[in-house]
Amino acid sequence: MVRTIKGLLEFSGRNKSSLIQSFVYRVILTICEVIPILAIVYSLNSMILAKENGNQITIKTLIGAFLILLVGVIGKIIFGSIANSKAQVACFKMCADKRIEIGDRLKRIPMGYFSSNRLGEIASAVTTTIGDIETQAGHILNNLVVGVVHAVVIAIVISFFDWRIGLISIGAILTGLFVNSLLQKKSIAVSPKRQEAQSGLVAAVLEYIQGIAVVKAFNLGEKSNRAVDDAIEESRRCNIGLEKAFIKLIALYLFVFKVASGAMLMMACYLFSGGEFSLSNTLMIIVSSFVIFSQIEAAGNSSSLLRMMDSSMDKVNTLEQIPLMDENGMDIKPDNYDIEFKNVSFSYDSRKIFDNISLSIPQNTTAAFVGPSGEGKSTICNLIARFWDVNEGEVRLGGYNVKEYTCESLLNNISMVFQNVYLFQDTILNNIKFGRPKATMEEVVAAAKKACCHEFISNLPDGYSTMIGEGGCSLSGGEKQRISIARAILKDAPIIILDEATSSVDPENEKQLRLAIEELTRYKTVIMIAHRLSTVKDADHIFVLSGGHIVQQGKHEKLMNEEGIYSEFIQARRKAVGWSL
Ligand SMILES: Nc1ncnc2c1ncn2[C@@H]1O[C@H](COP(=O)(O)OP(=O)(O)OP(=O)(O)O)[C@@H](O)[C@H]1O
C-alpha cells in the first residue's frame, strides 16, 4: 500500500500537493467519524450515573451529547466533501496531464515504435488504463487510508479503557493487513495479464474498425469477428480469473475482523460480569465492536484493486520511458535548405532498403524519385523528416545532421502532402489551420483559394465551419487532397515533400489539383514521389531507385539519352507495370 501511495504521488506530478491535502482531510474526516462514539459514551455515562443517584438525565447533558454528535457529523460532511473533491479534481488533472505528456512524447519517438500491437497498447493506455486511474485512484486510496486510520484511532481509544480489548483490536488490524499483503501479492501475478488482455482487445477492435471496408468488401464478417471474439473471451477470462484469485483471501480478510468483533464483545461482557467493567464501558465497547472494523472491511475490496492500479501506473510510466529521438536536439534555424544524403544505409528491422546511397538536393529545386514499387521512395521522405533514423551515414538539412535538430525545429521546415490524406474529425477551418494554428481567417481563405478549394468549401452548408467525418470520410478524394494542400500552403514551410496521388481523378479535379500543387511548390525545395510523366519531366533532378541504390540520376533529357532502366521504362511504358511515374 505504501508503495502504491508513493507511486501515485510520483505519478501525480504537479498535482501532488492536492493529493496530499486530500489524504490529510481524509484523516481529519476519520477522526470526526469517531466523535459520535464519544457522544454515546458521554450520554451512557451520564444516564447510568443519574440512574444510580435516582435522578433523571438533565437537558444540559443531552444538549452536550447532541453538540458532540453535531461536531462529528458536521466535520464529517465538511471534510468528506473537501477530501473527495480535492482527490477527484487532482486525479482528473493528473490524468489529463499524463495524456497530454504521452501525446507530446508520441510525436518524438521513432515510427518503428508504432507497430499494430503497440497501437492497441498505446490506445488502451491512454483510454482505459488512464481512465481506471482517473476514476478509481482517489477512491481506492482514500478508502484504504480511511479504513486503516479509522480502525487504529478507535483501537487507541479502546486501549485507554481496557488494554486487553485494545490488544484484540490492534491484533486484528495487523492480521488483516497481513492478509491484505497476501492479496496484493496475488494481484501482482494476475493484474498484468488482465492488462495485456485489455490491450489485445483494444488492438483487435482497432484493427477491425480500420479494416471494416475490406471486411465488408470481401464478406469476411465471421472470420474477422473471430479475432475480436477471441480478444473479448480472453479479456472476460482474465477479469473472472482476477476475481476468483481474490475471493478466498477477501473472505479470510473479512473473517479476521468478524472474529475480532465477536471477541471484543465477549471480552467486554466477561469483564462486566466479573465486575471489572462498568455498564457504560461495556456498552461503549459493544457499540465500538460494531463500528471499529466497518471501514477497514470495506477497504478490503479496494485493496485488491490496489495492485491493478499499480500495474496501470507502471504501464503508463513505461510509455513515458520510451527514449525520445531528439533528447539532445537543438532548436536550429538553418541558413539554407539544401538536403544531402551522405553514405546512407537503412533497414526496416532486417530488411535492407538502402545500401550506402549519397545524393544532394540544392534548395529551391525539385527532385523527383522514381522506381519500381517497394524500392524506397517513401522511405527517402521518411528519412528526411526523421520519422526513422538511418543505420549508417547522415541525412543533412541546411548543413546540419537531422539528428542535431529537435523534432519540432526540423519539422518546422517541412510540409508533407501524403497520397492518403488524413483529415481530422473537426471543421474544415481547423483542418486547414492545422498547418498554422494561429493563422487568421483571411490567411486560411487565401490558402484555400490558392489550393483551389475555396469554391467548394463556400458551397457547403456551413462553409468553413462544416464538420468533416473522421479521416475526412465525407469528402471526395480530390477535395481531401486539396484541403491537405491548403493546409501545407498555410504552413508555408521551405521544403515540400509530396507524394503525388496515383488514384485517377476526373479531368476537372486533376486540373485543380495541378494548379494547387503549382501554388504549393512555387519557390520551394520540393521532394516528390512522382507518378505522372508530366511532373517528372519538369523536375530539376530525377533519382532512379533500384535494388537499394540510386542507379541513375539527372534531368529527363539526359536520362532519356542514357542506356538504363529510366529510358527503357519510358519507351516501354506500357509493359512497366508497378512503376511509379
Ligand atoms: N514500417 C515499415 N516496416 C517494415 N517495412 C517497411 C515499412 N515501410 C515500408 N516497408 C518496406 O520497405 C520497402 C520500401 O517501402 P517504400 O514505401 O519506401 O517503397 P516505395 O518505393 O515508396 O513503394 P510504393 O511505390 O509502392 O509506394 C517496401 O518493401 C516496404 O514493404
The ligand as an SDF file (V2000), in Angstrom:
LIG
                    3D

 31 33  0  0  0  0  0  0  0  0999 V2000
    7.1940    0.4740  -41.4870 N   0  0  0  0  0  0  0  0  0  0  0  0
    7.7670   -0.4640  -42.2550 C   0  0  0  0  0  0  0  0  0  0  0  0
    8.2360   -1.5790  -41.6770 N   0  0  0  0  0  0  0  0  0  0  0  0
    8.8030   -2.5450  -42.4310 C   0  0  0  0  0  0  0  0  0  0  0  0
    8.9520   -2.4710  -43.7630 N   0  0  0  0  0  0  0  0  0  0  0  0
    8.5070   -1.3800  -44.3800 C   0  0  0  0  0  0  0  0  0  0  0  0
    7.8910   -0.3050  -43.6500 C   0  0  0  0  0  0  0  0  0  0  0  0
    7.5400    0.6500  -44.5330 N   0  0  0  0  0  0  0  0  0  0  0  0
    7.9280    0.2010  -45.7520 C   0  0  0  0  0  0  0  0  0  0  0  0
    8.4990   -1.0050  -45.6540 N   0  0  0  0  0  0  0  0  0  0  0  0
    9.0610   -1.7940  -46.7510 C   0  0  0  0  0  0  0  0  0  0  0  0
   10.1460   -1.0800  -47.2790 O   0  0  0  0  0  0  0  0  0  0  0  0
   10.1550   -1.1530  -48.6790 C   0  0  0  0  0  0  0  0  0  0  0  0
   10.1970    0.2510  -49.2640 C   0  0  0  0  0  0  0  0  0  0  0  0
    8.9730    0.8710  -48.9640 O   0  0  0  0  0  0  0  0  0  0  0  0
    8.5700    2.2810  -49.5500 P   0  0  0  0  0  0  0  0  0  0  0  0
    7.1780    2.5510  -49.1080 O   0  0  0  0  0  0  0  0  0  0  0  0
    9.5980    3.2680  -49.2150 O   0  0  0  0  0  0  0  0  0  0  0  0
    8.6060    1.9580  -51.1040 O   0  0  0  0  0  0  0  0  0  0  0  0
    8.0370    2.8300  -52.2990 P   0  0  0  0  0  0  0  0  0  0  0  0
    9.0900    2.8010  -53.3370 O   0  0  0  0  0  0  0  0  0  0  0  0
    7.5920    4.1600  -51.8330 O   0  0  0  0  0  0  0  0  0  0  0  0
    6.8060    1.9420  -52.7210 O   0  0  0  0  0  0  0  0  0  0  0  0
    5.4620    2.3730  -53.4950 P   0  0  0  0  0  0  0  0  0  0  0  0
    5.8460    2.9540  -54.8190 O   0  0  0  0  0  0  0  0  0  0  0  0
    4.7430    1.0740  -53.6740 O   0  0  0  0  0  0  0  0  0  0  0  0
    4.7350    3.3170  -52.6210 O   0  0  0  0  0  0  0  0  0  0  0  0
    8.9330   -1.9350  -49.0800 C   0  0  0  0  0  0  0  0  0  0  0  0
    9.3250   -3.2620  -49.3540 O   0  0  0  0  0  0  0  0  0  0  0  0
    8.0560   -1.9170  -47.8670 C   0  0  0  0  0  0  0  0  0  0  0  0
    7.3440   -3.1090  -47.7470 O   0  0  0  0  0  0  0  0  0  0  0  0
  1  2  1  0
  2  3  1  0
  2  7  2  0
  3  4  2  0
  4  5  1  0
  5  6  2  0
  6  7  1  0
  6 10  1  0
  7  8  1  0
  8  9  2  0
  9 10  1  0
 10 11  1  0
 11 12  1  0
 11 30  1  0
 12 13  1  0
 13 14  1  0
 13 28  1  0
 14 15  1  0
 15 16  1  0
 16 17  2  0
 16 18  1  0
 16 19  1  0
 19 20  1  0
 20 21  2  0
 20 22  1  0
 20 23  1  0
 23 24  1  0
 24 25  2  0
 24 26  1  0
 24 27  1  0
 28 29  1  0
 28 30  1  0
 30 31  1  0
M  END
$$$$
